[in-house]
């Protein structure tokens, strides 16, 4: 899915501040240092606010800089107060989980969000500069001594704000300073079988998917466009299934179901992709100032594999040197590029055309072809040259043979 600037710029706030794929883990401790609340999740906010030009819709994510506000968080006191987790981020924003319990269950009885409209990074051109509070009851509920688990996503609607918690693991009233092994799954992850299904026979290897669709991506910052990219993406993952068998699966990134975002800086350009299956796929470009070249420096992946022994698949490599070209020029390759990220994860890139950092007028610069394309061009040239040489050799041999046959006759 392309990310143009201008009128569709609100989409650029998607995954705001997420330069890494790790989920945030939050803990609340009592005076003895024992953990009473643990939470592990990523969070996305969708909301609207008033500007001088009218109402504006934005989407942004809980950034990795978010921290537990210890002064407001609490493990609670019996019969007087309940446990509370308060997470603070940005310029005065707070997300609060208020827990309660009965004999058999605990729940997030109320979720509240305080957002500060004076934070121009998230709320540019806001008509008001005050803090707003929204809240709602939730359906986050689990059995005592079990963790709440929800992979697909839990949505909480709080007035003009919709909060989506993804890959959430939450537990209050902990007894051993860590998540319990038992879990209560959210209804969104169901349905759940009441009896164990029969073990199916080992499946035959699945056929390779077709080449992925090519999509155009555009990342812009305060100084204009910093990344143009056109490419098709295919992920290769090797992992251990629940039946202890090691398999390799191939996933095509579907642009029609993918959200894109990015960030620009003087030393790094980042393209972030996310879909229903992929929690986060990051392509980070760097530059070599001495050689005036840009290159793909890092790839990160965070996704869930339902049939894996460990469903949370994460991989990253920050020392890549792929897709290189001179600053101001573009890198193009019609042949399939294969980038090995880790032993268990690689990316196939199809028909890539990319330019990072120095992009003039939002258009690709002079093309630098990849070696694979140059080699493919050399083959027909070499074959053509060989055929021409063969024809020339046959022609010379024919002429020489004809001349000798005439020399064998004498005039009578």
Buried (B, 14 or more C-beta within 10 A) or exposed (E): BEBBBEEEBEBBBBBBBBBBBEBBEBBBBBEEEEBBBBBBBBBBBBBEBBBEEEEBEBBBBBBBEBEBBEEEBBBBEEEEEBBBBBBBBBBEBBBBBBBBBEEEEBBBBBBBBBBBBEBEEBBEEBBEEEBBEBBBEBEBEBBBBBBBBBBBBBBBEBEBBBBBBBBBBBBBBBEEEEBBEEBBBBEEBEEEEEEEEEEEEEEEEEEEEEEBBBBBBBBBBEEEBBBBBBBBBBBBBBBBEEEEEEBEBBBBBBBEEBBBBBBBEEEBBBBBBBBEBBBBBBBBBBBEEEEEBBBBBBBBBBBBBEEBEEBBBBBBBEEBEBBBBBBBBBBBBBBBBEBEBBEBBBBBBBBBBBBBBBBEEEEBBEBBBBEBBEEEEEEEEEEEEEEEEEEEEEEEEEEEEEEEEEEEEEEE
